[in-house]
Amino acid sequence: MRVFISADIEGCAWTTAWEETQKGQPEYPAAVKQMTAEVKAACEGAIAAGATEIVIKDAHGRGVNIDITRNTCNISKINYY
């Protein structure tokens, strides 16, 4: 089974204000950490359900917000639009 995940930082559980999603703001690193954790959890769930290929689209800004080094799943990542 192939899985495509599109993640945007505004949709993460932690973010409550626009400023938290903007690079350079004090809250941004925590928002990135949360986004990364949520994508990792989605990947782990997909693998548990039988996924054989996972492609992740970072849909926030330039697409460089997910810390791919924290994801232990075998995935492909698409940056930029």
Secondary structure, DSSP 8 states (H G I E B T S, - for coil): -EEEEEE-GGGSSS--SGGGGSTTSTTHHHHHHHHHHHHHHHHHHHHHTT-SEEEEEE-STTT--S-GGG--S--EEE---
